[in-house]
Amino acid sequence: MNLTLPINAAELLPHAPPMVLLDQILYVDAQRLIGQTLMQPTFPFYSEQGVASHIGVEIMAQTCGAFVGWHDKHKGSTIRAGLLLSVRNFVAHCAYLPAAGLIESTVESILFGEELGVFFCTLSCAGQLLAQAQLSLMRPHSNEAFMALLADKHE
């Protein structure tokens, strides 16, 4: 499959608007993906101050999802839903992601398996580091397994 960059991030994610927080994918290789999103009034959670920096964790998670989705599409596989398992060493260097800022989200794969991934993630704007974290994500082997996992009441 030939995927030309930049690509709309929604094509690589199992999310639906308005919760697609990543706008486009600028670069991808076997280990890394760089995405971009514009903090504008139509962005969920937007305020005049910007977007609270902890929302950056979801932007990072969606960037990880786009990385996995890219590789799924490249292999001709179905894009599968996943779950954020943990956030480690989250550091925000600002209280808000800047209003009208063009945010670059970069993820680098530390571990990338069929059902588990660990990524080092950063958010930056105009070359300034805004936030960073290590995210662990999992995705069941099929969307049916994912729905079964969510339906399990753990009784």
Secondary structure as UniProt FT lines:
FT   STRAND          7..8
FT   HELIX           9..12
FT   TURN            17..18
FT   STRAND          24..28
FT   STRAND          32..38
FT   TURN            41..42
FT   TURN            44..45
FT   TURN            48..49
FT   STRAND          50..52
FT   HELIX           53..55
FT   HELIX           56..75
FT   STRAND          83..92
FT   STRAND          96..98
FT   TURN            99..100
FT   STRAND          102..112
FT   STRAND          116..125
FT   TURN            126..127
FT   STRAND          128..138
FT   HELIX           143..151
//
